[in-house]
């Protein structure tokens, strides 16, 4: 099966199962050929407590040693009525030197401690979406760097993100090769 057909099949399967599609963006030049292993689709199950919310994580598939890469996490309220709050957490492996939130709306509060990320997304009404962009710097060794993201939805504005972090049952792993 061709790489395009494989990706379309994986996307259709993920959509049918209500899953989340991880969209890798190319880190190499536009003219370079992709190998069979790098053309494999990156699909993971949904990390939401409710199917009313959608999550898409975009990240580069490859990065050079010591280079930086950008993760883009988009959270969308598809059909849940009322105001909802979302806790977005991320844990980055030891292959990363540091991380930093580089872009977010004013309604999102984020904190970074070491290689851990916590974001509190407020005011996510029906049909709304928000995107948080995180820059991570790769270490000096070759290998695979993994970032694990988890999301949980609540309607309680005063919820504690540290307690919600423990309740996240399903997480999405985004792996990048360090060359």
Backbone as JSON Lines, residues from 0, in Angstrom:
{"i":0,"aa":"X","n":[0.85,-1.17,0.0],"ca":[0.0,0.0,0.0],"c":[0.9,1.24,0.0]}
{"i":1,"aa":"X","n":[0.52,2.22,-0.79],"ca":[1.33,3.43,-0.89],"c":[1.23,4.23,0.41]}
{"i":2,"aa":"X","n":[2.22,5.09,0.69],"ca":[2.18,5.88,1.92],"c":[0.94,6.76,2.02]}
{"i":3,"aa":"X","n":[0.48,7.32,0.91],"ca":[-0.72,8.15,0.93],"c":[-1.94,7.32,1.3]}
{"i":4,"aa":"X","n":[-2.07,6.15,0.69],"ca":[-3.21,5.29,0.99],"c":[-3.16,4.82,2.44]}
{"i":5,"aa":"X","n":[-1.97,4.54,2.95],"ca":[-1.81,4.13,4.33],"c":[-2.25,5.24,5.28]}
{"i":6,"aa":"X","n":[-1.86,6.46,5.0],"ca":[-2.24,7.59,5.85],"c":[-3.75,7.84,5.81]}
{"i":7,"aa":"X","n":[-4.33,7.76,4.61],"ca":[-5.77,7.97,4.49],"c":[-6.55,6.88,5.21]}
{"i":8,"aa":"X","n":[-6.07,5.64,5.11],"ca":[-6.73,4.54,5.82],"c":[-6.63,4.74,7.32]}
{"i":9,"aa":"X","n":[-5.48,5.14,7.81],"ca":[-5.29,5.37,9.24],"c":[-6.15,6.54,9.71]}
{"i":10,"aa":"X","n":[-6.25,7.59,8.9],"ca":[-7.07,8.74,9.28],"c":[-8.54,8.36,9.33]}
{"i":11,"aa":"X","n":[-9.0,7.56,8.37],"ca":[-10.39,7.12,8.36],"c":[-10.69,6.23,9.55]}
{"i":12,"aa":"X","n":[-9.75,5.35,9.88],"ca":[-9.91,4.48,11.04],"c":[-9.95,5.29,12.33]}
{"i":13,"aa":"X","n":[-9.07,6.27,12.44],"ca":[-9.05,7.12,13.64],"c":[-10.33,7.92,13.77]}
{"i":14,"aa":"X","n":[-10.83,8.43,12.65],"ca":[-12.08,9.2,12.69],"c":[-13.25,8.3,13.04]}
{"i":15,"aa":"X","n":[-13.27,7.08,12.52],"ca":[-14.36,6.15,12.82],"c":[-14.36,5.73,14.28]}
{"i":16,"aa":"X","n":[-13.19,5.61,14.87],"ca":[-13.09,5.22,16.28],"c":[-13.16,6.4,17.22]}
{"i":17,"aa":"X","n":[-13.27,7.61,16.69],"ca":[-13.33,8.8,17.54],"c":[-11.97,9.14,18.11]}
{"i":18,"aa":"X","n":[-10.91,8.69,17.48],"ca":[-9.56,8.9,17.98],"c":[-8.99,10.23,17.57]}
{"i":19,"aa":"X","n":[-7.77,10.45,18.0],"ca":[-7.07,11.68,17.7],"c":[-6.0,11.38,16.67]}
{"i":20,"aa":"X","n":[-5.85,12.24,15.71],"ca":[-4.87,12.06,14.66],"c":[-3.66,12.91,14.97]}
{"i":21,"aa":"X","n":[-2.51,12.29,15.08],"ca":[-1.26,13.01,15.27],"c":[-0.71,13.29,13.9]}
{"i":22,"aa":"X","n":[-0.47,14.56,13.58],"ca":[-0.05,14.94,12.25],"c":[1.41,15.34,12.25]}
{"i":23,"aa":"X","n":[2.3,14.46,11.82],"ca":[3.7,14.85,11.77],"c":[3.95,15.8,10.61]}
{"i":24,"aa":"X","n":[4.74,16.82,10.84],"ca":[5.13,17.72,9.78],"c":[6.57,17.42,9.41]}
{"i":25,"aa":"X","n":[6.94,17.56,8.16],"ca":[8.29,17.19,7.76],"c":[9.32,18.14,8.34]}
{"i":26,"aa":"X","n":[10.41,17.57,8.86],"ca":[11.49,18.38,9.4],"c":[12.63,18.49,8.39]}
{"i":27,"aa":"X","n":[12.54,17.72,7.31],"ca":[13.59,17.73,6.3],"c":[13.21,18.66,5.17]}
{"i":28,"aa":"X","n":[14.09,18.79,4.2],"ca":[13.81,19.65,3.04],"c":[12.63,19.08,2.26]}
{"i":29,"aa":"X","n":[11.95,19.93,1.52],"ca":[10.74,19.52,0.82],"c":[11.03,18.49,-0.26]}
{"i":30,"aa":"X","n":[12.19,18.48,-0.82],"ca":[12.5,17.56,-1.91],"c":[13.03,16.22,-1.48]}
{"i":31,"aa":"X","n":[13.28,15.99,-0.21],"ca":[13.86,14.73,0.22],"c":[12.82,13.63,0.24]}
{"i":32,"aa":"X","n":[13.24,12.42,-0.01],"ca":[12.33,11.27,-0.02],"c":[12.16,10.72,1.39]}
{"i":33,"aa":"X","n":[10.95,10.24,1.69],"ca":[10.67,9.65,2.99],"c":[10.9,8.16,2.91]}
{"i":34,"aa":"X","n":[11.49,7.6,3.95],"ca":[11.68,6.15,3.98],"c":[10.38,5.49,4.41]}
{"i":35,"aa":"X","n":[10.31,4.18,4.3],"ca":[9.08,3.45,4.64],"c":[8.76,3.61,6.13]}
{"i":36,"aa":"X","n":[9.78,3.65,6.98],"ca":[9.51,3.78,8.41],"c":[9.06,5.18,8.78]}
{"i":37,"aa":"X","n":[9.54,6.2,8.07],"ca":[9.13,7.56,8.41],"c":[7.8,7.93,7.78]}
{"i":38,"aa":"X","n":[7.32,7.12,6.83],"ca":[6.04,7.42,6.19],"c":[4.87,6.79,6.94]}
{"i":39,"aa":"X","n":[5.15,6.02,7.98],"ca":[4.08,5.39,8.74],"c":[3.26,6.44,9.46]}
{"i":40,"aa":"X","n":[1.94,6.3,9.46],"ca":[1.09,7.3,10.1],"c":[1.23,7.23,11.6]}
{"i":41,"aa":"X","n":[1.07,8.38,12.24],"ca":[1.14,8.45,13.69],"c":[-0.27,8.66,14.21]}
{"i":42,"aa":"X","n":[-0.91,7.58,14.65],"ca":[-2.28,7.65,15.13],"c":[-2.32,7.1,16.54]}
{"i":43,"aa":"X","n":[-3.03,7.8,17.42],"ca":[-3.16,7.35,18.8],"c":[-4.61,7.5,19.22]}
{"i":44,"aa":"X","n":[-5.05,6.76,20.23],"ca":[-6.42,6.89,20.69],"c":[-6.67,8.22,21.36]}
{"i":45,"aa":"X","n":[-7.93,8.58,21.46],"ca":[-8.3,9.86,22.06],"c":[-7.91,9.89,23.53]}
{"i":46,"aa":"X","n":[-7.48,11.05,24.0],"ca":[-7.09,11.2,25.39],"c":[-8.17,11.93,26.17]}
{"i":47,"aa":"X","n":[-9.33,12.11,25.59],"ca":[-10.37,12.91,26.23],"c":[-11.26,12.07,27.11]}
{"i":48,"aa":"X","n":[-11.83,12.72,28.11],"ca":[-12.82,12.07,28.94],"c":[-14.17,12.08,28.23]}
{"i":49,"aa":"X","n":[-14.33,12.92,27.23],"ca":[-15.58,13.05,26.5],"c":[-15.3,13.08,25.01]}
{"i":50,"aa":"X","n":[-16.2,12.46,24.25],"ca":[-16.01,12.47,22.79],"c":[-16.46,13.79,22.19]}
{"i":51,"aa":"X","n":[-16.93,14.71,23.01],"ca":[-17.36,16.02,22.52],"c":[-16.18,16.94,22.24]}
{"i":52,"aa":"X","n":[-14.99,16.54,22.58],"ca":[-13.81,17.36,22.39],"c":[-12.84,16.66,21.46]}
{"i":53,"aa":"X","n":[-12.13,17.45,20.65],"ca":[-11.15,16.91,19.72],"c":[-9.78,17.47,20.04]}
{"i":54,"aa":"X","n":[-8.75,16.66,19.79],"ca":[-7.38,17.06,20.07],"c":[-6.51,16.68,18.89]}
{"i":55,"aa":"X","n":[-5.69,17.6,18.44],"ca":[-4.75,17.33,17.35],"c":[-3.39,17.85,17.78]}
{"i":56,"aa":"X","n":[-2.38,16.99,17.65],"ca":[-1.01,17.38,17.99],"c":[-0.18,17.29,16.72]}
{"i":57,"aa":"X","n":[0.45,18.4,16.37],"ca":[1.31,18.45,15.18],"c":[2.74,18.6,15.66]}
{"i":58,"aa":"X","n":[3.64,17.8,15.08],"ca":[5.03,17.83,15.5],"c":[5.91,17.33,14.36]}
{"i":59,"aa":"X","n":[7.19,17.72,14.35],"ca":[8.11,17.22,13.31],"c":[8.53,15.79,13.62]}
{"i":60,"aa":"X","n":[8.77,15.04,12.58],"ca":[9.14,13.64,12.73],"c":[10.64,13.47,13.01]}
{"i":61,"aa":"X","n":[11.45,14.44,12.54],"ca":[12.9,14.37,12.73],"c":[13.43,15.73,13.17]}
{"i":62,"aa":"X","n":[14.53,15.71,13.92],"ca":[15.19,16.94,14.34],"c":[16.7,16.64,14.44]}
{"i":63,"aa":"X","n":[17.51,17.63,14.17],"ca":[18.95,17.46,14.31],"c":[19.36,17.6,15.77]}
{"i":64,"aa":"X","n":[20.48,16.98,16.12],"ca":[20.97,17.05,17.49],"c":[21.19,18.51,17.89]}
{"i":65,"aa":"X","n":[20.69,18.88,19.06],"ca":[20.82,20.24,19.55],"c":[19.82,21.21,18.96]}
{"i":66,"aa":"X","n":[19.02,20.76,18.02],"ca":[18.04,21.63,17.38],"c":[16.76,21.75,18.18]}
{"i":67,"aa":"X","n":[15.87,22.57,17.68],"ca":[14.59,22.75,18.37],"c":[13.45,22.29,17.48]}
{"i":68,"aa":"X","n":[12.35,21.92,18.1],"ca":[11.17,21.53,17.38],"c":[9.95,22.12,18.07]}
{"i":69,"aa":"X","n":[8.87,22.27,17.33],"ca":[7.67,22.92,17.85],"c":[6.52,21.92,17.83]}
{"i":70,"aa":"X","n":[5.88,21.75,18.98],"ca":[4.67,20.96,19.11],"c":[3.5,21.93,19.11]}
{"i":71,"aa":"X","n":[2.5,21.63,18.31],"ca":[1.29,22.45,18.26],"c":[0.13,21.58,18.73]}
{"i":72,"aa":"X","n":[-0.52,21.97,19.83],"ca":[-1.63,21.21,20.39],"c":[-2.9,22.03,20.23]}
{"i":73,"aa":"X","n":[-3.84,21.5,19.46],"ca":[-5.11,22.19,19.23],"c":[-6.22,21.43,19.94]}
{"i":74,"aa":"X","n":[-6.97,22.14,20.78],"ca":[-8.09,21.56,21.52],"c":[-9.36,22.21,21.0]}
{"i":75,"aa":"X","n":[-10.37,21.39,20.68],"ca":[-11.6,21.92,20.1],"c":[-12.82,21.31,20.8]}
{"i":76,"aa":"X","n":[-13.74,22.18,21.19],"ca":[-15.01,21.74,21.75],"c":[-15.95,21.52,20.57]}
{"i":77,"aa":"X","n":[-16.22,20.28,20.24],"ca":[-17.05,19.97,19.08],"c":[-18.53,20.24,19.33]}
{"i":78,"aa":"X","n":[-19.08,19.67,20.42],"ca":[-20.52,19.8,20.62],"c":[-20.97,19.84,22.07]}
{"i":79,"aa":"X","n":[-20.08,19.97,23.02],"ca":[-20.49,20.05,24.42],"c":[-21.06,21.44,24.7]}
{"i":80,"aa":"X","n":[-22.23,21.47,25.3],"ca":[-22.88,22.75,25.61],"c":[-22.36,23.29,26.93]}
{"i":81,"aa":"X","n":[-22.38,24.61,27.05],"ca":[-21.92,25.25,28.28],"c":[-20.44,25.52,28.24]}
{"i":82,"aa":"X","n":[-19.98,26.15,29.29],"ca":[-18.56,26.51,29.38],"c":[-17.78,25.37,30.01]}
{"i":83,"aa":"X","n":[-16.65,25.05,29.41],"ca":[-15.81,23.96,29.91],"c":[-14.38,24.46,30.08]}
{"i":84,"aa":"X","n":[-13.66,23.75,30.94],"ca":[-12.27,24.05,31.22],"c":[-11.46,22.79,30.91]}
{"i":85,"aa":"X","n":[-10.28,23.0,30.35],"ca":[-9.45,21.88,29.92],"c":[-8.08,21.99,30.56]}
{"i":86,"aa":"X","n":[-7.62,20.89,31.15],"ca":[-6.27,20.81,31.68],"c":[-5.42,20.05,30.66]}
{"i":87,"aa":"X","n":[-4.4,20.7,30.14],"ca":[-3.47,20.09,29.18],"c":[-2.15,19.91,29.89]}
{"i":88,"aa":"X","n":[-1.67,18.68,29.95],"ca":[-0.39,18.41,30.6],"c":[0.53,17.71,29.61]}
{"i":89,"aa":"X","n":[1.82,17.91,29.79],"ca":[2.81,17.29,28.93],"c":[4.05,16.94,29.71]}
{"i":90,"aa":"X","n":[4.58,15.77,29.44],"ca":[5.85,15.32,30.03],"c":[6.8,15.01,28.9]}
{"i":91,"aa":"X","n":[7.96,15.62,28.94],"ca":[8.97,15.45,27.9],"c":[10.09,14.58,28.42]}
{"i":92,"aa":"X","n":[10.6,13.67,27.58],"ca":[11.63,12.73,28.0],"c":[12.97,13.43,28.25]}
{"i":93,"aa":"X","n":[13.91,12.68,28.76],"ca":[15.23,13.23,29.08],"c":[16.03,13.59,27.83]}
{"i":94,"aa":"X","n":[15.56,13.21,26.67],"ca":[16.23,13.57,25.42],"c":[16.09,15.05,25.11]}
{"i":95,"aa":"X","n":[15.2,15.74,25.82],"ca":[15.02,17.18,25.63],"c":[15.8,17.94,26.69]}
{"i":96,"aa":"X","n":[16.44,19.05,26.28],"ca":[17.17,19.88,27.23],"c":[16.24,20.8,28.0]}
{"i":97,"aa":"X","n":[15.32,21.45,27.28],"ca":[14.37,22.35,27.92],"c":[13.17,22.53,27.01]}
{"i":98,"aa":"X","n":[12.09,23.07,27.61],"ca":[10.88,23.36,26.84],"c":[10.39,24.74,27.22]}
{"i":99,"aa":"X","n":[9.59,25.33,26.31],"ca":[9.04,26.67,26.56],"c":[7.76,26.82,25.75]}
{"i":100,"aa":"X","n":[6.76,27.44,26.35],"ca":[5.52,27.76,25.63],"c":[5.79,29.02,24.82]}
{"i":101,"aa":"X","n":[5.6,28.95,23.5],"ca":[5.95,30.1,22.66],"c":[4.73,30.83,22.13]}
{"i":102,"aa":"X","n":[3.55,30.18,22.17],"ca":[2.36,30.84,21.66],"c":[1.13,30.25,22.34]}
{"i":103,"aa":"X","n":[0.26,31.15,22.83],"ca":[-0.99,30.72,23.45],"c":[-1.92,31.91,23.53]}
{"i":104,"aa":"X","n":[-3.22,31.67,23.6],"ca":[-4.16,32.78,23.79],"c":[-4.08,33.32,25.22]}
{"i":105,"aa":"X","n":[-4.65,34.49,25.43],"ca":[-4.63,35.09,26.77],"c":[-5.45,34.3,27.78]}
{"i":106,"aa":"X","n":[-6.42,33.54,27.31],"ca":[-7.27,32.78,28.23],"c":[-6.6,31.49,28.72]}
{"i":107,"aa":"X","n":[-5.4,31.21,28.26],"ca":[-4.68,29.99,28.65],"c":[-3.54,30.36,29.6]}
{"i":108,"aa":"X","n":[-3.49,29.69,30.73],"ca":[-2.42,29.89,31.7],"c":[-1.53,28.65,31.68]}
{"i":109,"aa":"X","n":[-0.24,28.83,31.42],"ca":[0.69,27.7,31.34],"c":[1.84,27.88,32.31]}
{"i":110,"aa":"X","n":[2.35,26.75,32.79],"ca":[3.55,26.78,33.61],"c":[4.44,25.61,33.19]}
{"i":111,"aa":"X","n":[5.74,25.86,33.23],"ca":[6.72,24.86,32.86],"c":[7.68,24.69,34.03]}
{"i":112,"aa":"X","n":[7.83,23.44,34.47],"ca":[8.79,23.12,35.53],"c":[9.66,21.98,35.01]}
{"i":113,"aa":"X","n":[10.91,22.29,34.75],"ca":[11.81,21.29,34.18],"c":[11.33,20.89,32.8]}
{"i":114,"aa":"X","n":[10.98,19.61,32.64],"ca":[10.45,19.12,31.37],"c":[8.98,18.74,31.49]}
{"i":115,"aa":"X","n":[8.27,19.37,32.43],"ca":[6.83,19.13,32.6],"c":[6.06,20.4,32.26]}
{"i":116,"aa":"X","n":[4.95,20.23,31.58],"ca":[4.11,21.33,31.14],"c":[2.72,21.16,31.72]}
{"i":117,"aa":"X","n":[2.14,22.26,32.21],"ca":[0.76,22.27,32.68],"c":[0.09,23.52,32.13]}
{"i":118,"aa":"X","n":[-1.03,23.33,31.45],"ca":[-1.8,24.46,30.91],"c":[-3.25,24.33,31.32]}
{"i":119,"aa":"X","n":[-3.86,25.45,31.71],"ca":[-5.26,25.52,32.09],"c":[-5.96,26.37,31.04]}
{"i":120,"aa":"X","n":[-6.82,25.72,30.25],"ca":[-7.53,26.39,29.17],"c":[-8.92,26.74,29.69]}
{"i":121,"aa":"X","n":[-9.24,28.03,29.73],"ca":[-10.53,28.48,30.23],"c":[-11.43,28.89,29.07]}
{"i":122,"aa":"X","n":[-12.71,28.94,29.35],"ca":[-13.7,29.47,28.42],"c":[-13.67,28.75,27.08]}
{"i":123,"aa":"X","n":[-13.9,27.47,27.1],"ca":[-13.97,26.69,25.86],"c":[-15.43,26.32,25.63]}
{"i":124,"aa":"X","n":[-16.17,27.23,24.98],"ca":[-17.59,27.03,24.7],"c":[-17.77,26.14,23.48]}
{"i":125,"aa":"X","n":[-19.01,25.81,23.18],"ca":[-19.33,24.95,22.04],"c":[-18.82,25.59,20.74]}
{"i":126,"aa":"X","n":[-18.07,24.82,19.96],"ca":[-17.54,25.28,18.69],"c":[-16.21,26.01,18.8]}
{"i":127,"aa":"X","n":[-15.76,26.34,20.0],"ca":[-14.49,27.05,20.18],"c":[-13.31,26.1,20.07]}
{"i":128,"aa":"X","n":[-12.17,26.65,19.68],"ca":[-10.93,25.89,19.67],"c":[-9.8,26.81,20.1]}
{"i":129,"aa":"X","n":[-8.75,26.22,20.61],"ca":[-7.57,26.99,21.01],"c":[-6.33,26.17,20.71]}
{"i":130,"aa":"X","n":[-5.23,26.86,20.44],"ca":[-3.98,26.21,20.09],"c":[-2.86,26.7,21.0]}
{"i":131,"aa":"X","n":[-2.09,25.76,21.52],"ca":[-0.92,26.07,22.34],"c":[0.29,25.52,21.61]}
{"i":132,"aa":"X","n":[1.31,26.36,21.44],"ca":[2.54,25.93,20.76],"c":[3.67,25.86,21.77]}
{"i":133,"aa":"X","n":[4.41,24.75,21.74],"ca":[5.49,24.5,22.68],"c":[6.76,24.24,21.88]}
{"i":134,"aa":"X","n":[7.84,24.95,22.24],"ca":[9.15,24.7,21.62],"c":[9.97,23.84,22.57]}
{"i":135,"aa":"X","n":[10.58,22.8,22.03],"ca":[11.42,21.9,22.82],"c":[12.79,21.8,22.14]}
{"i":136,"aa":"X","n":[13.84,21.86,22.94],"ca":[15.2,21.75,22.42],"c":[15.72,20.35,22.66]}
{"i":137,"aa":"X","n":[16.17,19.72,21.57],"ca":[16.67,18.35,21.64],"c":[18.08,18.34,22.25]}
{"i":138,"aa":"X","n":[18.41,17.2,22.82],"ca":[19.74,17.02,23.4],"c":[20.79,16.77,22.34]}
{"i":139,"aa":"X","n":[22.0,16.43,22.79],"ca":[23.12,16.27,21.86],"c":[23.34,14.83,21.43]}
{"i":140,"aa":"X","n":[22.49,13.91,21.83],"ca":[22.66,12.51,21.45],"c":[21.57,12.06,20.49]}
{"i":141,"aa":"X","n":[21.93,11.11,19.63],"ca":[20.95,10.54,18.71],"c":[20.0,9.63,19.48]}
{"i":142,"aa":"X","n":[18.83,9.43,18.92],"ca":[17.86,8.55,19.55],"c":[16.44,9.04,19.29]}
{"i":143,"aa":"X","n":[15.53,8.59,20.12],"ca":[14.13,8.97,20.0],"c":[13.72,9.79,21.2]}
{"i":144,"aa":"X","n":[13.19,10.96,20.94],"ca":[12.68,11.84,21.99],"c":[11.16,11.73,22.0]}
{"i":145,"aa":"X","n":[10.6,11.53,23.17],"ca":[9.15,11.33,23.28],"c":[8.53,12.38,24.18]}
{"i":146,"aa":"X","n":[7.45,12.95,23.72],"ca":[6.64,13.87,24.53],"c":[5.3,13.2,24.73]}
{"i":147,"aa":"X","n":[4.82,13.17,25.97],"ca":[3.55,12.55,26.3],"c":[2.58,13.64,26.73]}
{"i":148,"aa":"X","n":[1.45,13.72,26.03],"ca":[0.43,14.73,26.33],"c":[-0.82,14.06,26.85]}
{"i":149,"aa":"X","n":[-1.46,14.73,27.8],"ca":[-2.72,14.26,28.34],"c":[-3.66,15.43,28.51]}
{"i":150,"aa":"X","n":[-4.95,15.17,28.32],"ca":[-5.95,16.22,28.4],"c":[-7.13,15.7,29.2]}
{"i":151,"aa":"X","n":[-7.67,16.55,30.07],"ca":[-8.88,16.19,30.8],"c":[-9.8,17.41,30.82]}
{"i":152,"aa":"X","n":[-11.08,17.16,30.69],"ca":[-12.09,18.21,30.6],"c":[-12.89,18.25,31.9]}
{"i":153,"aa":"X","n":[-13.18,19.46,32.37],"ca":[-14.01,19.63,33.55],"c":[-14.89,20.86,33.38]}
{"i":154,"aa":"X","n":[-15.98,20.91,34.12],"ca":[-16.83,22.11,34.1],"c":[-16.62,22.94,35.36]}
{"i":155,"aa":"X","n":[-15.7,22.51,36.23],"ca":[-15.4,23.21,37.47],"c":[-14.27,24.22,37.23]}
{"i":156,"aa":"X","n":[-14.58,25.49,37.42],"ca":[-13.59,26.54,37.18],"c":[-12.5,26.56,38.25]}
{"i":157,"aa":"X","n":[-12.79,26.02,39.42],"ca":[-11.83,26.06,40.53],"c":[-11.08,24.75,40.72]}
{"i":158,"aa":"X","n":[-11.1,23.89,39.73],"ca":[-10.41,22.6,39.84],"c":[-8.9,22.8,39.93]}
{"i":159,"aa":"X","n":[-8.25,21.91,40.66],"ca":[-6.8,21.97,40.84],"c":[-6.13,21.13,39.75]}
{"i":160,"aa":"X","n":[-5.27,21.76,38.98],"ca":[-4.64,21.06,37.84],"c":[-3.74,19.92,38.31]}
{"i":161,"aa":"X","n":[-3.17,20.04,39.51],"ca":[-2.32,18.96,40.03],"c":[-3.13,17.71,40.32]}
{"i":162,"aa":"X","n":[-4.35,17.88,40.82],"ca":[-5.21,16.73,41.08],"c":[-5.76,16.16,39.78]}
{"i":163,"aa":"X","n":[-6.07,17.03,38.82],"ca":[-6.56,16.57,37.53],"c":[-5.49,15.79,36.77]}
{"i":164,"aa":"X","n":[-4.23,16.17,36.96],"ca":[-3.12,15.49,36.28],"c":[-3.1,14.01,36.64]}
{"i":165,"aa":"X","n":[-3.44,13.7,37.89],"ca":[-3.43,12.31,38.35],"c":[-4.61,11.52,37.78]}
{"i":166,"aa":"X","n":[-5.68,12.2,37.38],"ca":[-6.88,11.52,36.9],"c":[-6.84,11.22,35.4]}
{"i":167,"aa":"X","n":[-5.85,11.72,34.69],"ca":[-5.78,11.49,33.24],"c":[-5.45,10.03,33.0]}
{"i":168,"aa":"X","n":[-6.36,9.33,32.35],"ca":[-6.18,7.9,32.14],"c":[-5.47,7.57,30.84]}
{"i":169,"aa":"X","n":[-5.79,8.29,29.77],"ca":[-5.22,8.0,28.47],"c":[-4.37,9.17,28.01]}
{"i":170,"aa":"X","n":[-3.2,8.85,27.48],"ca":[-2.27,9.87,27.05],"c":[-1.84,9.61,25.62]}
{"i":171,"aa":"X","n":[-1.37,10.66,24.98],"ca":[-0.89,10.57,23.59],"c":[0.61,10.74,23.58]}
{"i":172,"aa":"X","n":[1.32,9.82,22.94],"ca":[2.77,9.91,22.83],"c":[3.14,10.4,21.44]}
{"i":173,"aa":"X","n":[4.03,11.38,21.42],"ca":[4.53,11.94,20.16],"c":[6.04,11.74,20.13]}
{"i":174,"aa":"X","n":[6.52,10.87,19.25],"ca":[7.94,10.54,19.19],"c":[8.61,11.2,17.99]}
{"i":175,"aa":"X","n":[9.82,11.7,18.23],"ca":[10.61,12.36,17.21],"c":[12.01,11.75,17.2]}
{"i":176,"aa":"X","n":[12.53,11.47,16.01],"ca":[13.89,10.94,15.9],"c":[14.88,12.09,15.95]}
{"i":177,"aa":"X","n":[15.91,11.93,16.78],"ca":[17.02,12.9,16.84],"c":[18.13,12.33,15.98]}
{"i":178,"aa":"X","n":[18.53,13.09,14.95],"ca":[19.57,12.63,14.02],"c":[20.91,13.16,14.4]}
